[in-house]
Amino acid sequence: MSPPTVASILEERLSALLEYGKWVLVAYGWQKPAYGSSDSVTFGVMTCSIDEFPQVIDFLTRELDYDFNFGRSIPLPQMQDLKNKYSAVRVWDFPLPGFSGSFDDKHGVRLVRDTCAKYAATRWLERGVALVDITGFTQVGPTRQLASIMSLNKALNTAYARLRRISKAREESGQQSLALNFQRSTTGDGYYIWNDTWGGHGDTMVLALLLLTLSVLEHRRSEAREHPIRIKAAFTVGEVFCLADRGVTWNDEGSQIAVGPATNYLARILGKAVSGQFLVGQFSRSTPEGFALGPSDLLGTAAALLGELLPPDLVAQTEWHFDPPGTTVRVVDKHGDAHHCYNVVGHLGNMLPTAGSQLQKLLVRFGVPLDPSQSIETLRFVQDGDVRPL
């Protein structure tokens, strides 16, 4: 029998400590032994009861400043100090053989992080997230609803496959591959989608996936099909909480659920969107170099990326813009609250299979432009698609 691994030891201890889901892991950390000691690293987890979770998070946010992302790593001595300040916080510590505690050991740190994530809710202050929603979903029967979900899944698969081809071509040419670590959480008639890879690159990949999916579905709608589906989509960067979804049996791994201010915002603006519309929030995400990336930056990078592996004439005709130009659309939700976002339209070059599985060059319009016959006070949107074989 092989010796237990760091992950298996940690999994066993966490499973025993966090009994029946009564406790939730808020943070984790460790303390290295004294120099020259043969002792193992002392590992610690900060927990609280689920009932006390909101109050504990408020306390930690005040104590550790606004940038505290719960579910992440903080030093064990600091956790002990916090426990002494607030009785609802509990800290458990135990030796963790085989774990060096060195951040140079990226594999070991990743194993610890991924294991702890199964028992924690994590908070991300700048996480890109998208919402795709099938329009008219509740107006059709159950089997048609099922077919609609299958159609959306196929479109997402097709979009992902195109990104995989671009990533593979980059690897073969010695460039960095794409971060395609997508996660999704169902809404019943659509999905929230985000990228496990944090940062501007991961968020750009979500936008690229959305653009391709919109392109695929607009192309399918232009073909002679009896029940082509339409979606509306939105994207923003904001505060998101992610929770590992381990299922009723607590054995499933890999799935996540996303909730929080950013997902709430997407639901509000998309509630008033029309079929085919693509909305992007007002946001500014920071970079490690201290720069700020806004919607134009991420959209421009995503569109340029999707030009890779395409013929030059398709690349030249790919474009996007905000409509109305340079300004936002005001959306009043069902609660009477106002939200602002950009309406994005454009044309995307793509190579998609037609009858006979031959790839055809296509220029597909995505998004829904303003109807020019309407005044700015009563905005209406053009809903006729535009797919041009080239």
Secondary structure as GFF3:
##gff-version 3
##sequence-region A 1 390
A	DSSP	alpha_helix	6	17	.	.	.	ID=ss1
A	DSSP	three_ten_helix	19	21	.	.	.	ID=ss2
A	DSSP	beta_strand	23	31	.	.	.	ID=ss3
A	DSSP	beta_strand	41	49	.	.	.	ID=ss4
A	DSSP	three_ten_helix	50	52	.	.	.	ID=ss5
A	DSSP	alpha_helix	53	64	.	.	.	ID=ss6
A	DSSP	alpha_helix	76	85	.	.	.	ID=ss7
A	DSSP	beta_strand	90	96	.	.	.	ID=ss8
A	DSSP	alpha_helix	106	117	.	.	.	ID=ss9
A	DSSP	beta_strand	121	134	.	.	.	ID=ss10
A	DSSP	three_ten_helix	137	139	.	.	.	ID=ss11
A	DSSP	alpha_helix	142	172	.	.	.	ID=ss12
A	DSSP	beta_strand	182	186	.	.	.	ID=ss13
A	DSSP	beta_strand	190	195	.	.	.	ID=ss14
A	DSSP	alpha_helix	200	222	.	.	.	ID=ss15
A	DSSP	beta_strand	231	245	.	.	.	ID=ss16
A	DSSP	beta_strand	255	259	.	.	.	ID=ss17
A	DSSP	alpha_helix	261	270	.	.	.	ID=ss18
A	DSSP	beta_strand	278	281	.	.	.	ID=ss19
A	DSSP	beta_strand	285	286	.	.	.	ID=ss20
A	DSSP	beta_strand	292	293	.	.	.	ID=ss21
A	DSSP	alpha_helix	295	305	.	.	.	ID=ss22
A	DSSP	alpha_helix	312	317	.	.	.	ID=ss23
A	DSSP	beta_strand	319	322	.	.	.	ID=ss24
A	DSSP	beta_strand	329	332	.	.	.	ID=ss25
A	DSSP	beta_strand	338	353	.	.	.	ID=ss26
A	DSSP	beta_strand	359	366	.	.	.	ID=ss27
A	DSSP	three_ten_helix	376	378	.	.	.	ID=ss28
A	DSSP	beta_strand	387	389	.	.	.	ID=ss29
###
